[in-house]
């Protein structure tokens, strides 16, 4: 498998890591950080669905 097929999964993991880091670094009060992580997770889900349907 190449990077293109796993891009959606990597984005989901990146967004989840951002949320975990924000919890431990006490960044939960900053909405822009949490909304950014949410957008990355949603983009990862959509990318994963699109790439799965193409192959």
Kinemage of the C-alpha trace (Angstrom):
@kinemage 1
@onewidth
@group {chain A} dominant
@subgroup {mainchain}
@vectorlist {calphas} color= white
{ca unk a 1} P 0.000 0.000 0.000
{ca unk a 2} L 1.230 3.424 -0.768
{ca unk a 3} L 0.760 6.743 0.980
{ca unk a 4} L -2.194 7.777 -1.177
{ca unk a 5} L -4.306 4.875 0.042
{ca unk a 6} L -3.484 5.573 3.682
{ca unk a 7} L -3.823 9.359 3.567
{ca unk a 8} L -7.288 9.353 5.135
{ca unk a 9} L -6.209 7.147 8.016
{ca unk a 10} L -3.124 9.302 8.603
{ca unk a 11} L -5.276 12.449 8.747
{ca unk a 12} L -7.621 10.826 11.263
{ca unk a 13} L -4.690 9.777 13.454
{ca unk a 14} L -3.154 13.257 13.163
{ca unk a 15} L -6.401 14.899 14.274
{ca unk a 16} L -6.736 12.490 17.189
{ca unk a 17} L -3.143 13.154 18.245
{ca unk a 18} L -3.841 16.892 18.125
{ca unk a 19} L -6.793 16.407 20.488
{ca unk a 20} L -4.741 14.240 22.857
{ca unk a 21} L -1.900 16.760 22.884
{ca unk a 22} L -4.333 19.612 23.485
{ca unk a 23} L -5.718 17.774 26.503
{ca unk a 24} L -2.343 17.154 28.115
{ca unk a 25} L -0.931 20.568 27.166
{ca unk a 26} L -4.021 22.304 28.613
{ca unk a 27} L -5.073 23.766 25.244
{ca unk a 28} L -8.702 22.682 25.552
{ca unk a 29} L -9.834 26.270 26.100
{ca unk a 30} L -8.604 27.290 22.635
{ca unk a 31} L -11.458 26.563 20.275
{ca unk a 32} L -9.428 27.162 17.093
{ca unk a 33} L -7.117 24.286 17.997
{ca unk a 34} L -9.972 21.865 18.675
{ca unk a 35} L -11.923 22.955 15.596
{ca unk a 36} L -8.791 22.494 13.499
{ca unk a 37} L -8.404 18.949 14.816
{ca unk a 38} L -12.073 18.262 14.087
{ca unk a 39} L -11.723 19.538 10.523
{ca unk a 40} L -8.662 17.340 9.981
{ca unk a 41} L -10.537 14.288 11.296
{ca unk a 42} L -13.535 14.975 9.039
{ca unk a 43} L -11.249 15.546 6.054
{ca unk a 44} L -9.553 12.240 6.844
{ca unk a 45} L -12.883 10.417 6.943
{ca unk a 46} L -13.991 11.891 3.631
{ca unk a 47} L -10.607 11.179 2.037
{ca unk a 48} L -10.666 7.599 3.274
{ca unk a 49} L -14.169 7.025 1.886
{ca unk a 50} L -13.301 8.552 -1.488
{ca unk a 51} L -10.047 6.610 -1.836
{ca unk a 52} L -11.755 3.352 -0.843
{ca unk a 53} L -14.510 3.800 -3.427
{ca unk a 54} L -11.974 4.560 -6.176
{ca unk a 55} L -9.984 1.390 -5.645
